[in-house]
Amino acid sequence: QVQLVESGGGSVQAGGSLRLSCVASGYTYSMHSMGWFRQAPGKEREWVATIYRRAGDTVYADSVKGRFTISQDNAKITLYLQMNMLKLEDTAMYYCAAREGGRREWGYWGQGTQVTVSS
């Protein structure tokens, strides 16, 4: 039983920054990795970034590499996505997700938070 609650979405001008947060609760001890996904209107869901909770190692999609940073707090309760140098193409609904150790699929999802980038 894991719950993910996101916040931090909003509207920002191109070139600006925004930080998304995702608070995890419930039985989170088995979560091996946390990630961010996004989905723009008319597009398929796209993987953005992953953080492996124990070691803190991170992986990014090429589209956001160098601009976005995924991180977690010391207690591994809150997941963050720092988004810098935002582009119009970053406009999407952003979702927090969690994956249990030993699982290939992402089993838990947040409700999503909208990010809109304007020129």
N, C-alpha and C positions, 0 to 999 in steps of 0.2 A: 504494500500500500504506500504509494508515493504520490505526493501532490506537488505540482510545479505552478508557481504564480509569477507572472511576468509583469513588469512595469518599465516605464522610461520611454515609451514610444511617443512620437509627436511629429511636428512639422519643423523642418530645418532647411535653410538655404544651402544650395550646392557649395561645397567647400567647407561647410561647417562640421560640427561634431555632435554626437549624441551618445549617451551611455545607456544601454539596456541592462536590466537586472532580472534575475530569476531566482526566487526563493524556493528551496526544496524543503519539504517536510515529510513526516512519516518515516517509514523504514528505508532510509537512504544509504545504509551501510553497504548494501550489495551493489550499489551503482558504480560500475567500473569507469564509465565515462559520461561526460555531459557535452551537449552540443547545441549549436544554433543552426536553424534552418530558416529559409524565407520563401515566400510564394507571392509573386506579383500577379496581378489580374491577367487571366488568360494563359498563365505560364504554369509549368509543373513546379512542384516543391523542389527547392535547391538547397543542398547542403552548404553551409557557410564555414563552420569551424568546429573543432572538437578539442576538448581538454581531457586528458586522462588523469583522473582525480588523485590517485596516489602519488604519482611522480610530478604532476603538473605539466607534463609534455603537451604541446599543442600542435595542431595541424590545421591548415587553412585552405580554402578554395582559392584557386588562382585569381579569381575575380576580386577578391578582397585582400589578398596578401599585401602586406606593407601598409595597409590602411586600417584594418580592423585588428583588435586584440581581444582574445578570449582569456578570461581569468576567473579565479575563484577566491573566496576569502579563506582565512586560515582554518576556520572550522568546517570548510567545504559545505556550507549551507547556502551561500549565495553565489550564483554564477553571473558573470558580467560579460557584456560585449561592448567594448569601447570602439566606436565608429568615428573615424576621422576622415577628412577629405572626402566627404560624402558626395556622391554623384547622383544624377537623376535616375540612373539605372538601379540604384540601391533602394528605390521606393518599393516597398513590399510589406506584407504581414510577416513579422518575425516570430518564430516559435522556439522555445526552449525545449530540449529533449534530454532524456536520460536513458542509458543502456546498462543493463545488468552484466556483470562479469559472466563470461561464457556464452553470451548471446550475440548473434550477428545483427539482429534487428533492434531498432530503438523502440523500447516498450512504453515509455511514458512521455507525455507531451503537455506543454502548457497551453493556455487558451489563445495565445498570440497577442502581439502588440503591434499596432500599425506605425510604420515609419514612412513619412512622406517627405521627399526631397524636392525642393522647387528651385528654379533659377531666379 
